Amino acid sequence: MDNKKRFKAKIGNKDFTLIGTASEEHMTAVTKILNNELTKIKSQINRISDEDAAILLAFNAISNQLDKQLELDELKKKDANQ
């Protein structure tokens, strides 16, 4: 557990203690974005449960990650061909 730190975050209505190597600034930024996205999902879909909102948020995050990875792969491919 070298360099791992504990970070307390309030996500939605729950308190979490997260353990990782990222800086406090990074974890604070992630928490803020996560809460903003949860709020956005919950405002767009009436009566969605916290669990379903979290699942949709995770789906969106992984979808965005996949899109970014495909973009990165294309850039690497272009760079290798030059």
N, CA, C and O atoms as a GROMACS GRO file, in nm:
protein
  328
    1MET      N    1   0.083  -0.119   0.000
    1MET     CA    2   0.000   0.000   0.000
    1MET      C    3   0.087   0.126   0.000
    1MET      O    4   0.054   0.224   0.066
    2ASP      N    5   0.196   0.123  -0.072
    2ASP     CA    6   0.285   0.239  -0.081
    2ASP      C    7   0.214   0.355  -0.146
    2ASP      O    8   0.144   0.338  -0.246
    3ASN      N    9   0.232   0.474  -0.089
    3ASN     CA   10   0.178   0.599  -0.143
    3ASN      C   11   0.026   0.606  -0.147
    3ASN      O   12  -0.028   0.701  -0.204
    4LYS      N   13  -0.043   0.511  -0.092
    4LYS     CA   14  -0.189   0.516  -0.094
    4LYS      C   15  -0.240   0.602   0.020
    4LYS      O   16  -0.189   0.599   0.132
    5LYS      N   17  -0.343   0.681  -0.014
    5LYS     CA   18  -0.401   0.773   0.084
    5LYS      C   19  -0.550   0.748   0.093
    5LYS      O   20  -0.612   0.695   0.001
    6ARG      N   21  -0.606   0.787   0.204
    6ARG     CA   22  -0.751   0.780   0.222
    6ARG      C   23  -0.810   0.914   0.186
    6ARG      O   24  -0.754   1.019   0.217
    7PHE      N   25  -0.925   0.910   0.118
    7PHE     CA   26  -0.995   1.031   0.078
    7PHE      C   27  -1.142   1.013   0.111
    7PHE      O   28  -1.204   0.915   0.069
    8LYS      N   29  -1.198   1.105   0.186
    8LYS     CA   30  -1.340   1.098   0.221
    8LYS      C   31  -1.419   1.182   0.120
    8LYS      O   32  -1.385   1.296   0.092
    9ALA      N   33  -1.525   1.121   0.067
    9ALA     CA   34  -1.607   1.188  -0.034
    9ALA      C   35  -1.754   1.165  -0.005
    9ALA      O   36  -1.793   1.057   0.040
   10LYS      N   37  -1.834   1.266  -0.030
   10LYS     CA   38  -1.979   1.252  -0.023
   10LYS      C   39  -2.026   1.244  -0.168
   10LYS      O   40  -2.015   1.340  -0.244
   11ILE      N   41  -2.079   1.128  -0.206
   11ILE     CA   42  -2.127   1.104  -0.341
   11ILE      C   43  -2.276   1.076  -0.331
   11ILE      O   44  -2.319   0.981  -0.266
   12GLY      N   45  -2.354   1.163  -0.397
   12GLY     CA   46  -2.498   1.154  -0.377
   12GLY      C   47  -2.526   1.185  -0.232
   12GLY      O   48  -2.484   1.288  -0.180
   13ASN      N   49  -2.595   1.096  -0.168
   13ASN     CA   50  -2.628   1.115  -0.026
   13ASN      C   51  -2.547   1.024   0.065
   13ASN      O   52  -2.582   1.007   0.182
   14LYS      N   53  -2.441   0.966   0.013
   14LYS     CA   54  -2.364   0.870   0.091
   14LYS      C   55  -2.220   0.918   0.110
   14LYS      O   56  -2.163   0.984   0.023
   15ASP      N   57  -2.165   0.882   0.224
   15ASP     CA   58  -2.026   0.911   0.253
   15ASP      C   59  -1.942   0.788   0.219
   15ASP      O   60  -1.979   0.675   0.250
   16PHE      N   61  -1.828   0.813   0.155
   16PHE     CA   62  -1.736   0.706   0.117
   16PHE      C   63  -1.596   0.741   0.161
   16PHE      O   64  -1.559   0.858   0.167
   17THR      N   65  -1.519   0.640   0.193
   17THR     CA   66  -1.376   0.655   0.213
   17THR      C   67  -1.309   0.577   0.100
   17THR      O   68  -1.322   0.455   0.090
   18LEU      N   69  -1.238   0.652   0.016
   18LEU     CA   70  -1.172   0.593  -0.100
   18LEU      C   71  -1.022   0.585  -0.072
   18LEU      O   72  -0.967   0.670  -0.003
   19ILE      N   73  -0.959   0.483  -0.124
   19ILE     CA   74  -0.816   0.464  -0.105
   19ILE      C   75  -0.750   0.460  -0.242
   19ILE      O   76  -0.792   0.384  -0.329
   20GLY      N   77  -0.648   0.543  -0.261
   20GLY     CA   78  -0.578   0.546  -0.388
   20GLY      C   79  -0.454   0.631  -0.382
   20GLY      O   80  -0.418   0.684  -0.277
   21THR      N   81  -0.389   0.644  -0.496
   21THR     CA   82  -0.264   0.718  -0.504
   21THR      C   83  -0.283   0.858  -0.562
   21THR      O   84  -0.188   0.937  -0.563
   22ALA      N   85  -0.401   0.890  -0.611
   22ALA     CA   86  -0.426   1.022  -0.672
   22ALA      C   87  -0.420   1.132  -0.566
   22ALA      O   88  -0.439   1.108  -0.447
   23SER      N   89  -0.393   1.252  -0.614
   23SER     CA   90  -0.385   1.366  -0.523
   23SER      C   91  -0.524   1.401  -0.470
   23SER      O   92  -0.626   1.361  -0.527
   24GLU      N   93  -0.526   1.477  -0.362
   24GLU     CA   94  -0.654   1.522  -0.306
   24GLU      C   95  -0.727   1.610  -0.407
   24GLU      O   96  -0.850   1.604  -0.418
   25GLU      N   97  -0.653   1.692  -0.480
   25GLU     CA   98  -0.715   1.778  -0.583
   25GLU      C   99  -0.784   1.695  -0.690
   25GLU      O  100  -0.894   1.728  -0.733
   26HIS      N  101  -0.719   1.589  -0.731
   26HIS     CA  102  -0.777   1.499  -0.832
   26HIS      C  103  -0.905   1.434  -0.779
   26HIS      O  104  -1.007   1.434  -0.847
   27MET      N  105  -0.898   1.381  -0.659
   27MET     CA  106  -1.014   1.314  -0.601
   27MET      C  107  -1.129   1.412  -0.579
   27MET      O  108  -1.246   1.376  -0.597
   28THR      N  109  -1.098   1.535  -0.540
   28THR     CA  110  -1.201   1.637  -0.522
   28THR      C  111  -1.266   1.670  -0.656
   28THR      O  112  -1.388   1.684  -0.663
   29ALA      N  113  -1.186   1.682  -0.762
   29ALA     CA  114  -1.239   1.712  -0.895
   29ALA      C  115  -1.328   1.598  -0.944
   29ALA      O  116  -1.435   1.623  -1.000
   30VAL      N  117  -1.284   1.474  -0.924
   30VAL     CA  118  -1.364   1.358  -0.966
   30VAL      C  119  -1.496   1.356  -0.890
   30VAL      O  120  -1.602   1.332  -0.949
   31THR      N  121  -1.491   1.380  -0.761
   31THR     CA  122  -1.613   1.380  -0.679
   31THR      C  123  -1.710   1.487  -0.727
   31THR      O  124  -1.830   1.462  -0.738
   32LYS      N  125  -1.658   1.605  -0.757
   32LYS     CA  126  -1.743   1.714  -0.804
   32LYS      C  127  -1.809   1.679  -0.938
   32LYS      O  128  -1.929   1.699  -0.955
   33ILE      N  129  -1.731   1.628  -1.032
   33ILE     CA  130  -1.786   1.590  -1.163
   33ILE      C  131  -1.890   1.478  -1.147
   33ILE      O  132  -1.996   1.483  -1.208
   34LEU      N  133  -1.858   1.380  -1.065
   34LEU     CA  134  -1.949   1.268  -1.042
   34LEU      C  135  -2.082   1.317  -0.985
   34LEU      O  136  -2.189   1.277  -1.033
   35ASN      N  137  -2.076   1.404  -0.885
   35ASN     CA  138  -2.200   1.456  -0.826
   35ASN      C  139  -2.278   1.541  -0.925
   35ASN      O  140  -2.401   1.536  -0.927
   36ASN      N  141  -2.208   1.619  -1.008
   36ASN     CA  142  -2.277   1.698  -1.110
   36ASN      C  143  -2.348   1.608  -1.211
   36ASN      O  144  -2.462   1.634  -1.249
   37GLU      N  145  -2.280   1.502  -1.253
   37GLU     CA  146  -2.341   1.409  -1.350
   37GLU      C  147  -2.459   1.334  -1.289
   37GLU      O  148  -2.561   1.314  -1.355
   38LEU      N  149  -2.446   1.294  -1.164
   38LEU     CA  150  -2.560   1.228  -1.096
   38LEU      C  151  -2.680   1.322  -1.088
   38LEU      O  152  -2.793   1.281  -1.113
   39THR      N  153  -2.655   1.448  -1.053
   39THR     CA  154  -2.762   1.547  -1.044
   39THR      C  155  -2.828   1.566  -1.180
   39THR      O  156  -2.951   1.576  -1.190
   40LYS      N  157  -2.747   1.571  -1.286
   40LYS     CA  158  -2.800   1.588  -1.421
   40LYS      C  159  -2.890   1.469  -1.460
   40LYS      O  160  -3.000   1.489  -1.512
   41ILE      N  161  -2.843   1.348  -1.435
   41ILE     CA  162  -2.922   1.228  -1.468
   41ILE      C  163  -3.053   1.229  -1.391
   41ILE      O  164  -3.160   1.203  -1.446
   42LYS      N  165  -3.044   1.259  -1.261
   42LYS     CA  166  -3.164   1.255  -1.177
   42LYS      C  167  -3.263   1.365  -1.216
   42LYS      O  168  -3.384   1.348  -1.198
   43SER      N  169  -3.215   1.476  -1.269
   43SER     CA  170  -3.306   1.583  -1.310
   43SER      C  171  -3.372   1.552  -1.445
   43SER      O  172  -3.479   1.605  -1.476
   44GLN      N  173  -3.309   1.468  -1.525
   44GLN     CA  174  -3.361   1.435  -1.657
   44GLN      C  175  -3.457   1.317  -1.656
   44GLN      O  176  -3.540   1.302  -1.746
   45ILE      N  177  -3.447   1.234  -1.554
   45ILE     CA  178  -3.531   1.114  -1.547
   45ILE      C  179  -3.606   1.115  -1.414
   45ILE      O  180  -3.548   1.097  -1.307
   46ASN      N  181  -3.735   1.138  -1.423
   46ASN     CA  182  -3.818   1.144  -1.302
   46ASN      C  183  -3.817   1.011  -1.228
   46ASN      O  184  -3.824   0.904  -1.288
   47ARG      N  185  -3.809   1.020  -1.098
   47ARG     CA  186  -3.821   0.904  -1.009
   47ARG      C  187  -3.719   0.794  -1.033
   47ARG      O  188  -3.748   0.677  -1.006
   48ILE      N  189  -3.603   0.827  -1.083
   48ILE     CA  190  -3.498   0.726  -1.099
   48ILE      C  191  -3.436   0.699  -0.963
   48ILE      O  192  -3.414   0.790  -0.883
   49SER      N  193  -3.408   0.573  -0.938
   49SER     CA  194  -3.345   0.539  -0.810
   49SER      C  195  -3.198   0.581  -0.812
   49SER      O  196  -3.140   0.599  -0.919
   50ASP      N  197  -3.141   0.595  -0.693
   50ASP     CA  198  -2.999   0.628  -0.684
   50ASP      C  199  -2.914   0.520  -0.751
   50ASP      O  200  -2.815   0.550  -0.818
   51GLU      N  201  -2.954   0.395  -0.733
   51GLU     CA  202  -2.880   0.283  -0.792
   51GLU      C  203  -2.885   0.288  -0.945
   51GLU      O  204  -2.782   0.271  -1.010
   52ASP      N  205  -3.002   0.312  -1.002
   52ASP     CA  206  -3.014   0.319  -1.147
   52ASP      C  207  -2.940   0.439  -1.203
   52ASP      O  208  -2.879   0.430  -1.310
   53ALA      N  209  -2.943   0.552  -1.133
   53ALA     CA  210  -2.868   0.670  -1.176
   53ALA      C  211  -2.718   0.639  -1.176
   53ALA      O  212  -2.646   0.680  -1.267
   54ALA      N  213  -2.671   0.568  -1.075
   54ALA     CA  214  -2.529   0.532  -1.068
   54ALA      C  215  -2.491   0.438  -1.182
   54ALA      O  216  -2.382   0.449  -1.238
   55ILE      N  217  -2.581   0.345  -1.216
   55ILE     CA  218  -2.553   0.253  -1.327
   55ILE      C  219  -2.546   0.330  -1.459
   55ILE      O  220  -2.456   0.305  -1.539
   56LEU      N  221  -2.638   0.422  -1.481
   56LEU     CA  222  -2.633   0.503  -1.603
   56LEU      C  223  -2.508   0.589  -1.607
   56LEU      O  224  -2.447   0.605  -1.713
   57LEU      N  225  -2.469   0.643  -1.494
   57LEU     CA  226  -2.346   0.722  -1.488
   57LEU      C  227  -2.225   0.637  -1.522
   57LEU      O  228  -2.138   0.680  -1.598
   58ALA      N  229  -2.219   0.516  -1.467
   58ALA     CA  230  -2.108   0.426  -1.498
   58ALA      C  231  -2.107   0.389  -1.646
   58ALA      O  232  -2.001   0.386  -1.708
   59PHE      N  233  -2.224   0.362  -1.702
   59PHE     CA  234  -2.233   0.330  -1.844
   59PHE      C  235  -2.182   0.446  -1.929
   59PHE      O  236  -2.103   0.425  -2.022
   60ASN      N  237  -2.226   0.567  -1.896
   60ASN     CA  238  -2.180   0.685  -1.970
   60ASN      C  239  -2.030   0.705  -1.958
   60ASN      O  240  -1.963   0.738  -2.056
   61ALA      N  241  -1.977   0.684  -1.839
   61ALA     CA  242  -1.834   0.703  -1.816
   61ALA      C  243  -1.752   0.602  -1.897
   61ALA      O  244  -1.651   0.638  -1.956
   62ILE      N  245  -1.795   0.478  -1.899
   62ILE     CA  246  -1.723   0.375  -1.974
   62ILE      C  247  -1.736   0.400  -2.124
   62ILE      O  248  -1.642   0.378  -2.199
   63SER      N  249  -1.853   0.444  -2.167
   63SER     CA  250  -1.872   0.478  -2.308
   63SER      C  251  -1.778   0.591  -2.349
   63SER      O  252  -1.715   0.584  -2.454
   64ASN      N  253  -1.769   0.695  -2.266
   64ASN     CA  254  -1.678   0.806  -2.295
   64ASN      C  255  -1.533   0.760  -2.295
   64ASN      O  256  -1.454   0.804  -2.378
   65GLN      N  257  -1.498   0.672  -2.203
   65GLN     CA  258  -1.362   0.620  -2.196
   65GLN      C  259  -1.330   0.542  -2.324
   65GLN      O  260  -1.220   0.556  -2.378
   66LEU      N  261  -1.422   0.461  -2.371
   66LEU     CA  262  -1.402   0.385  -2.494
   66LEU      C  263  -1.384   0.479  -2.613
   66LEU      O  264  -1.295   0.457  -2.695
   67ASP      N  265  -1.468   0.583  -2.622
   67ASP     CA  266  -1.454   0.681  -2.730
   67ASP      C  267  -1.316   0.746  -2.728
   67ASP      O  268  -1.252   0.760  -2.832
   68LYS      N  269  -1.271   0.785  -2.611
   68LYS     CA  270  -1.140   0.850  -2.598
   68LYS      C  271  -1.027   0.753  -2.633
   68LYS      O  272  -0.928   0.793  -2.695
   69GLN      N  273  -1.042   0.627  -2.595
   69GLN     CA  274  -0.939   0.529  -2.628
   69GLN      C  275  -0.932   0.508  -2.779
   69GLN      O  276  -0.823   0.495  -2.835
   70LEU      N  277  -1.048   0.504  -2.846
   70LEU     CA  278  -1.050   0.489  -2.992
   70LEU      C  279  -0.986   0.610  -3.059
   70LEU      O  280  -0.912   0.594  -3.157
   71GLU      N  281  -1.012   0.730  -3.008
   71GLU     CA  282  -0.949   0.851  -3.061
   71GLU      C  283  -0.798   0.844  -3.044
   71GLU      O  284  -0.723   0.876  -3.136
   72LEU      N  285  -0.753   0.802  -2.927
   72LEU     CA  286  -0.611   0.791  -2.899
   72LEU      C  287  -0.546   0.688  -2.991
   72LEU      O  288  -0.437   0.711  -3.044
   73ASP      N  289  -0.612   0.575  -3.009
   73ASP     CA  290  -0.558   0.471  -3.098
   73ASP      C  291  -0.544   0.523  -3.241
   73ASP      O  292  -0.445   0.493  -3.308
   74GLU      N  293  -0.643   0.601  -3.287
   74GLU     CA  294  -0.636   0.660  -3.422
   74GLU      C  295  -0.521   0.758  -3.433
   74GLU      O  296  -0.450   0.759  -3.533
   75LEU      N  297  -0.502   0.840  -3.332
   75LEU     CA  298  -0.390   0.936  -3.334
   75LEU      C  299  -0.255   0.864  -3.335
   75LEU      O  300  -0.164   0.904  -3.406
   76LYS      N  301  -0.245   0.758  -3.256
   76LYS     CA  302  -0.121   0.681  -3.253
   76LYS      C  303  -0.094   0.617  -3.389
   76LYS      O  304   0.019   0.612  -3.436
   77LYS      N  305  -0.202   0.568  -3.450
   77LYS     CA  306  -0.191   0.504  -3.582
   77LYS      C  307  -0.144   0.605  -3.686
   77LYS      O  308  -0.056   0.575  -3.767
   78LYS      N  309  -0.202   0.725  -3.684
   78LYS     CA  310  -0.162   0.833  -3.777
   78LYS      C  311  -0.017   0.872  -3.754
   78LYS      O  312   0.059   0.891  -3.849
   79ASP      N  313   0.022   0.884  -3.626
   79ASP     CA  314   0.159   0.923  -3.592
   79ASP      C  315   0.258   0.816  -3.638
   79ASP      O  316   0.367   0.850  -3.685
   80ALA      N  317   0.223   0.690  -3.626
   80ALA     CA  318   0.312   0.581  -3.667
   80ALA      C  319   0.329   0.577  -3.818
   80ALA      O  320   0.433   0.534  -3.868
   81ASN      N  321   0.227   0.622  -3.892
   81ASN     CA  322   0.233   0.621  -4.038
   81ASN      C  323   0.305   0.742  -4.096
   81ASN      O  324   0.328   0.748  -4.217
   82GLN      N  325   0.340   0.838  -4.014
   82GLN     CA  326   0.407   0.960  -4.066
   82GLN      C  327   0.556   0.946  -4.063
   82GLN      O  328   0.627   1.038  -4.102
   0.00000   0.00000   0.00000
